[in-house]
Amino acid sequence: MATSPQHVLKKSFRLTNISNVVDPWTMTRLTAFDNPQSRFFGAHSGNRHSATLSAQQCARLLFEEIQVTSLPFACVGPWKYLINRMLQHFQHGTGMPFTDMQLDAAYKNQIINDNTKNSSLAAIKEVINKRINYEKKIIPPETLSAITEEISYRTLPKFDSMIQDKINGLGITIHDVYATRIDLLSLEISEKGWRAQVKYTGQDHFGLDVDDIQKAKFKQFQFFRIWFILQRFDQFGFRPFLTNMEATITLEEKRP
């Protein structure tokens, strides 16, 4: 669904209470009398006049508010400021892809710290260990296809931990990774063992789908309601974008 008029968004998704600062449907500034969470809500409703805003002014205030409402999802760790930069890119980037050195570092950290047997790195190690020929210092040509097949049964990197990613900013900025490419850049074999350079390239989509906003776990939070309106309301129409990340990792294994 592209940008939509307000009657579609209000009727289809029941998006009425969007912001505590502005009413995007009427383009007016709200006060404490309009905020359902305020003790003054509803008072003097017939004796006040809300300030009318332009679409640009309304969007600016919504972006300021979405930065604040993102804080509970990004309050700990070195990656917590990523959401701020991604929201700024959303506001000013006109849909261009997003890259960031900190995001690359977070991506690498997630890959190398997945110590489970189900990780893709573990799969690469296992296949090379089984097929390596130390005498000839080679691996058979079919090793790459064997790695690809083994990885298909494993877990590719994403940011979906039960607790940590929900508060470190990575669950809200990336969460899942839409596409992953893994390249074996080099492999050095010696009598003592082997060493390989592996490059991961990931891509995600920073945007809210219709299915997302219909889920209670998203819709209940003001952060996601504001995000959806900024992206989907035809008076705003801020463009989602692709998030690109990459990490080059060294694998080493001693000869048994």
Summary of the structure (lengths in Angstrom):
residues: 256
radius of gyration: 23.9
end to end distance: 56.0
largest distance: 89.3
contacts: 743
relative contact order: 0.18
helix: 38%
strand: 21%
